[in-house]
Structure formats: structure tokens, C-alpha cells
Amino acid sequence: MISRKFFVAAAGFIVGLGLSVIPAASAEQVYLEQAISEANEAIQAGNAQEPASLIEHIDQSYDRARSAVWQNPTDHIRQGIKLLRKASKVAKGTNSPTRINKAVGFVESAKSHFEAAR
């Protein structure tokens, strides 16, 4: 006969194993959705010609995308990360509307890659 302690321990292990698999699958979507949301914020800040806010949101989107690529390594997410790096380099240290608009273009392209990776 199976003891009660063994049964409770086995049931806890099975439930824990099942729960550990579910968040891993949904975590990639959470990070990807956050990256898209931050990219939207960066686009809004860039269109308002606010370079500090633009860079902050680009960096946040970059961080979320890097987390998403660990969960789901697709080429679309990798390409989006590369475009965010370019956007950050173009936007840092400038108030030039031309460079800010160029950075916004990179962010928009990155966002479209992230949306394709959904």
C-alpha cells in the first residue's frame, strides 16, 4: 500500500513539473509583448521629438526582446534586436530631428519583426 506521505510528495512533484512547463511557454509571449509595447512607446516619444524618452524606451524594448529570444530563438526577434541596437546608436547624443526620425524608422522595423514573431 502506498503511504500517504509518498502520495502527497508524488502529487506535488507532478503538479510542480506541470506548472514549471506552462510559464516557460507563456513567458516568451510576455517578454515579446512587452518589447512591442516599449517599441510603441519609443515611437511615440520619437514622433514627439523627445530623444531621452526615445532612448529609454528603446533600451527597455531591447532588454525585453533579449529575454524573449532566450525563450524563443527566432530570426525575427534577432533581427528586431539588431534594429533596436542601430536605433539606439543613431539616437544617442543627439537632438537632431533627422537622426531621431531615422531612429524611429529602425524602431518601427524592429516592431514589425517582433509582431511577425508572435
N, C-alpha and C positions, 0 to 999 in steps of 0.2 A: 504494500500500500504506500502511496506517495504521501510524504509528510506535508503538513500544511505550510511549513516554512519553505520547503522546496518549491511547492506550487506557487506561492506568492513571489518568490525570487524569480522563478522562470517567467511568470506572467509580467513582472516588472521589467525583466530583460527584453522580452518580446515587444512590449509597448514602447520601451525606450529605443529599441532598434528601429521600430516603425516611425517614431517621431523624429529620429535623427536623420532619416532619409527625406522626409517631407520638407523641412525647412531648407535643405540644400537645394532642392529643385526650385522652390519659390524665391530663394534669396537672390538668384541671378536676375529674376524679373524685378525684384525690389530695387536692386542696385541699378539696373538698366533704366527703370522708370525714374529713379532719382537723377541719373545722368541726363536723361531727356528733359526733366523738369529744370535742372540747373542750366542746361543749354538754352532753354526758353527764356529764363531769367537773364542770361548773358546777352541774348539777342535783344531783349527789351532795353537793357542797360546800354548796349552799344548804339541802338537806334536813338536813345536819349542823349548820346554823346557823354556818357559817364564812364571814363576809362577805368577808374579804380573799382567800381562795381562790376564792370565787364570782366576785368582780370580775376576778381574774387570768384565770380560765378563760373568762369572758365576753369579755374583751379578746382572748384568743388565738383564740377562735372567730370573733370579728368580723374579725380580721386574715385568717384563713384563708378566710372567706366572701367578703371583698373580693377576694382573689386568685382565688377560684373564679368570681366574677361577671365578671371580666375575660375569663376563658376561655369562659364560657357564660352570657351575659347573659339570664337568665330572670327572670320576675316572682316566682317562688317564692324564689329566692335574694335578690332585692332586698327582698322583704317580710321575710324572715328577718333581714336586716341591720338593717332598721328596728326590728324587735322586740328585737334584741340591744342596739341603742342605748338603747331605752327601759329595758331591764333594767339596763343599766349606770348610767343616771341614777337609777333608783329605788334601786339597791343601794349606790351610793357614799355614804360618810359616815354610815352608819347601822349600828346593831346591833339595830334593831327587828325582831322576828320577823315582824311583819305586812308590813313592806316587803321583807324578804328573801323571804318566801313569794310576794309579788307579783312580784318579780324572777324567781323560779324559774318562775312561770307564763309570763312572757314568754319565757324561755329554752326552755321546753317547746314553746311555739307556734313559735318560730323553728326548733327542731329538726324539728318536723313539716313545716315548709315546706322545709327542706333535704332531708329524706327524700323529699318529693314531687318535688323537682328531679332526683333520681337518674335 
